Amino acid sequence: MTLRSLRLRLFLFAFVGITATLVLAGIGLTSLFERHVERRIGEELDTHIAQIAGSLRVDATGALSLARQPADPRFEQVYGGLYWQVMNEKTGALLRSRSLWDSDLALAPGRAAPGAVVVRSGNGPDGKPLIVHERRLIIENGTSEVPVVIAVAINHAVADTLRVGFARDLLPGLSLLGVLLLAGLWFQVRAGLAPLTTLKDAIREIREGTARRLSSDVPEEVAPLVGEVNSLLDAQEAAIKRAHDRAGDLAHGLKTPLTALASDVRRLRQAGENSIADDIQLSAQIMHRHIERELARTRLRHQRGQRLASALAPAAAAIVKTVARTPDGEHVAFDVRIARDAVIALDPDDLNDILGNLVENAVRYARTRVRVSARTAGGDVAVRVEDDGPGVAPKNLDKLFERGRRLDEKGGSAGLGLAIVQDILTEYGSALKAEPSELGGLALSFTVRAVAT
């Protein structure tokens, strides 16, 4: 997982969490506001009940009347949304607001204690839901006590309208809060992961050979990680050095037996045993190539953490000059097209191994001409070695780099040269590419990083 994907994942989780929190907060705040509105409406209804009770009169016959009408004009509007009603529990006589018209408010079942307020829901004369407050009182008319029930109701739509308006007004504020929280979180995530970005860049520098260790100038949260990585690098360097030394010892130990085999080959040829001599010579070449390949790989591992740079033009010129003196190279014209200031990120020994194998391979199959060229594009250099020989069929191009694979019967090779080149380039993050050449034969090329001079 890259740091970018980690940041995006953390931001996504935070976005979901913040969004869910704000939604729940909005629902909770709206619910609290609705409860507050209902309490406020309930207080208003209780005030109307108190006003009606204060002006309620009962005559000797039990008839109900009001000394003065409630002041709210909605009581006078038919289906105005605010209603009152007074009922004589003994006679069932009703006194009601004009807003009820010819309807009445159904009373709550059961008998509440005198003075107690009963809060319930109901339906108005127009079928809309109501919030209803009822209060049972005992009124004295001089000779007797008359139980009455005063009910005041209001359309529930009043509370719904206020709730919807509050939610509508709350939405922009919560949205702005969410944007600010997400922006703050984004900067916090970037700042929190900044040390990891620094570590990533430092590790890349180690891999590219521009540094050997991670700097200890890091936040204390990642200091233990830096210490462990540096310890691992120390242990790896020590192990690579031991492997390099062992490989050198092995190569030195095999040099004498290989020299003895070369002497045996000469004696066999002098004795006329050319077939046996060829077999022994081929086996010795295979052994020599294997040793070269393993030494190259060991050298590559040992050189990690060092800054690598090789001048390309002098190396190519030296290789061509050497190969031109071989029996195969004497009859080939060499064309070297490399800028004198071209410097690439390869170890000089590795560059010599690569160019040596590629030029030898080209000379082996060329008819009259071999061309070595380099082209700079951006921060990379593309190196190309091509010949005018018979070439390779397109279906066989991928088989060129298989160890020990030979696509012809021409002698003088153990079939490991191009595989060794491929192994070396792999360690540098590159690869060998085969394609038909403009000269008519085979073109082998690779691309490596350029080094600024």
N, C-alpha and C positions, 0 to 999 in steps of 0.2 A: 504494500500500500504506500503510495506516494504522500508527501506532506500536503500536496494540493488536495488530493482525495480525502485525507484525514481532516483537513480544515473544512471541506465541503460537508463531510459527514457530521462533524461536530456542529456546524452551523445548521444543518438540516434537523438534527435532533433538537437543537435549541429552538429553532423556528417552530417545530411541532409543539415543544413544551411551552414556549411563550404564548403561542396562539391558543392552546388549550387553556392555559392559565387565564389569559385575558377573556376568553369566552366564558369560563366559569365565573370570573370576577364580574363580567357584565351581567350574567344571569343572576348572580347573588345580589349585586347592587340594585338591579331592577326589582328583584323580589323584596328587598328591604324597603325600597321606595314605595312599592305597592302597599306593603304593610303600613308604612307611615301614612300614605294617602287614605287608606281605609280607616286608620285610627282618627285621622283628621276629619274624615267624613262622619265617622261615628260621633265625634264630639259635636259636630254641627247638628246632627240629628238629635242628640241628647239636649242640645240647647233649644231646638224647636219644641221638643217634648216639654221642657221646663216652661217655655213661654205659653204653650197651649194649656198646660196644667194651671198656670197662674191666672189665666183669664177664663177658665172653665167655670160654668155656673150650672146648678141643678135646682129646678124649682120643686114645689111641693108635690107635683105630679110625677116627678122623675124625668121631666123633659130636660135635655141638654142644650146649652147655648154657650157662646163665647162672648165675653165682654168686648174683645177686640180680635180681629183676624191677624194671623201671622203676617209679618211684613214682607216676606219673600214673594216677589211677583210670580214665581213659577207655580205657586199654589193656586193661582187664579187662571192659569193657562190649561186648557183641556189637554190631557196627556203631556203636561209640561215637564215631566220627569221627576217632580218632587211632590209627594203626596202626604196627607195626614188624615187620620180617622180616629174618632172617639166612640166607644161602644159602652152602653149601659149594660152591665152583665146581668142585671135583674130582669130588665124588660127587653133587652136586645136592641134597643133604639140606637140608631147610628147618627153621628154628626161627622161630616167629611168635607174635604176640600173640594173646590170646583174642578181641580185637575183630575179627580177620579171620575167625574161625570156621573154615570149611573152604575159604576162598579164599586166594589169594596175590597179591602185588604183582608185576606184570610188570616185568622189569628193562629198563633202557634198552639199546638195541642198541649193540654195540661194547664194547670193554674200556677202561675209564678207567684212568688211571695210579694206582698205589697212593697212597692218602692224598687224592686229589682228590675233591671233592664235585660231584656232577652234580645239577643242579636241573632238574626236568621236571614236566610235568603228566600225569595219568593218571586212571583211573576206579577208585573204591572197590568193595568187595564189594556195596554197595547201588546201584551205578551212578552215584553222585554224583561230580562232578569232584574231583580231589585235587591238592594241591601235594606233590610227592615230592622228597626229598633222598636221594641214594645216595652211599655211600662204599666204596671197595674197599680192603681191608686184607690184609696177610700175617700170619697167626698161626702162631707156632712151638709145636709140641706136644712138643718135646724131641728128636725124631728127624728131623722134616721140617717143611716150611713148608706151611701150608694157606691158600690164597687164599679169602677170604670177601667177600661183598657185603652190607653193612648198609643197609637202606632204612627210612626213617621217613616217614610221610605223614599229612596232615591234610586234612580237608574244606575245599575252597575257600570254602564257605558262611560259614566263620568270618570270612574277610577281607571277603566281601560284606556280611555283617551289620554289621561295623565301619564299612565305607565308607558304607553307607546311613545308619547312625546319625550319622556325622560330617556327612554332607550335610544331614540333617534338623536337626541342631543349628546348622549353618552358615547355613541359610536365613533365620532371623529376624535374625541379625546383618547379613547382606548386605542384607536388605530395609530394616532401620533405617538402614544406611549409605546406601542409595540414596535414601531419603526425605530424610535430612539433606543429601546432595549436591544433590538437586533443589531443596530449600528454599533452600540457600545460593546455588545458581545463579539461582533466581528473583529473589532480592534483588539479586544482582549484575547481572542483566540490567536490572532496573528502575533500579538506580543508574547503570548505564552509559548507558542511554537517557534518563535524566532531562534531560540538557542538550538533547536533541532535543525533548522535551516542552516545555521552556521556550521553545525557538526557535519551535515550532508556535504556542504561545500569543502570543508576541511578533509573529509574522507575522499572526495573526488580528487583533491590535490595530491593526496597520498597515492591514490591509484594511478594518477597521471605522472607521478614522479617529481612533482614540484615541492613536495614536503615529505617529511619522514615520520612526524609525530603530530598528534592533536595538541593544540595549545591548551594550557591549563587555565587561561584567562577566560573562564566561563562562569555562568551563574551556579550557585552552590547546589541547585536542584539537579544539574546534569554533571557536576564534578565527579561523582562516583563512576558514572558511565564513561567519562573521558579517561579516568584512571584505569578502568578495566580494559578499554580498547587499547590504550598505550601499552599496558602489560601484555596484551595479546600480540601486539605488533613486535614487542621485544622478543617474546617467545618464538614467534614465527621467523623473525630474522635469524635468531640463533639456530633454529632447526634448518632453515634454508642454507645457512653457512655450513653446517655439518654435512648436509646432503651434497653441497657443492664440492666440499673437500673430499668426500667419499667418491664422487664421480671423477674428480681429478685423479685420485689414487687408482681408480679402476682403469681409466684411460692410460695412465702411465704403465700400469701392470700389463695391459694388453698390447702395448706398443712392441715389446720385444717378441712375443709369439707371432704377431703379424709380420714383423720384419723377417723372422725365421721362415714363415710360410712363403714370403716373396722369394727368399733364397731357394727354397724347395721348388718353387715354380720354375725358376731359371734352370735349375739342374734337370728338372723333368723335360723342359723344352730342349735342352742340349742332348738329352738321351732319346729325343724323338717321341716322347709321351705327351704330345700336344693336347689330346683330349682330356687326360687327367689334369694336366697343367691348367687348362681352361676352367675345369670344374673347381679346382682349388682356388684359382684366382677369383672366380665369381663369388665363392664362399667368403674369401677374405674381404672382397669389396662390400658384401652385405654386412659383414661384421663391422667394417670401418664405417659404413653409413649409419648403422645402428648406434655406434659410439658417438658419431657426430651429432646425431639427432638428440640423444639423451643429454649430451653436454650442452647443446643449444638450449634445451628446455630447462636444464638446471641453471644455466647462466641467466636466462630470462627471469626465473623466480628470484634469483639472488639480486638482480638489478632492480627489482621493484622498489619504489621509494626513492630512486635516483632520477635526476633530470637527464633524459636521453636526447642526444642530438647528433646527427651525422650529416656531413656535407655529401650530397648525392653525386655531383659531377665528378669529383676526384675519385670516389669509390668506383663509379661505373667505368671511368677511364682506366683505372688500374686493373679491373677485372677483364676488360676487353683486351688490354695489352698482354695480359698473361695468357688468355685463351687463344689469342691470335698466334701464339708460338706453338700451339699444340698441332698434331697432324691434321685434325679436322678443321682447325681454325685457319690454317695456312691458305686455304683456297676460298675463304669467305671474306667479303667486304663488309666492314662494320660502319654503321651510321649512328653516331651518338648525338642526340638532340636534347640536351639538358642544360638549363640555365645555370650559370656558374654560381649564383647565390642561392640555389635551392638547398634548404636544410630541412631534414625530416626527423621526426621523433622515433628514431630507431638507434639501437646500440650499433656502433661501427662493425663489430664482429658479426652481429646478426644481419646487418645490411650486406656484408660480404658473402655470408652464407646464402642469402636470398638471391642476390644478383649472380653469384657464381653458379648456382644450380640452374637458374633461368637461362643465362647466356650459354652455358654448356649444353643444355637441352636444345636451345635454338640452333647452335652450331652443329649439333649431331644430325639434325634433319634438314638444315638449310642447303639449298643448291648453290647459291652465289652470294646471298645477302642476308645480314642480320641488322635489325634496327632497335636501338634502345632509346626511349624517349620519356619525357616527364612533362606533365601539364598541371599547372596550379589553378585550383578553382576554390575560391573562398579561403577557408583555412586548411584545406587538404591538398595533397600532392598525389596525382595518379601516375604511377610508373608502369611502363609498357615495354615488353620485350617480344619481338615478332620476327618471323623468318619467312623465306619464300619457298619453303619445302612443300611436301605433298599435303600437309595439313592433316586434320583429324575429322572424321565424319561427325556431324552434329550429334548423332545418337550416342557417340562414344566420348563426348567431351567430359561428362561427369565422371567417367572411369579413370581419367588421367591422374587424379589425386589419391587413388587407392594404393595403399602400401604394397609394393611388390608387383603391381600391375604393369604389364608392358603391352602396348598395342601394336608392336612390330616385332620382328625377330632380329633386329640389328643389335649386335653385341656392344659390350663396353659399358653397361649400366646395370645396376642391381634393382632398378625400379623403385628407389626410395627417395630420389632427389626432390621431386615435386611434393611428395608427402611431407618431407622435412620442411620445405618452404611453407606448406600449409600449416604445419604445427607452429612454426615460429610466428606467422602472421596472426594465427588465432590468439596467441598470447598478447598480441598488441590490439586485439579487437578488430582485426581486418581479415580479409579472405582473398584467396587467389581465384581469379576469374579467367576462363578460357573461352575464346571465340575465334572465328576465322579472321585472318589478317588481310589488310589491303594489299600486302605483298604477294598473296596467294597461298601462304602457309598458315601457321598457327600463331595467335597472339595471346600471351599470358600477361595479365595486369593485376595490380593491387593498388589500394589507396590507403595512405597513412596521413597522420596529422602533420601539418607544416609547423616549423619552429621559427618564430620571428628572430631576425638577426639584427 
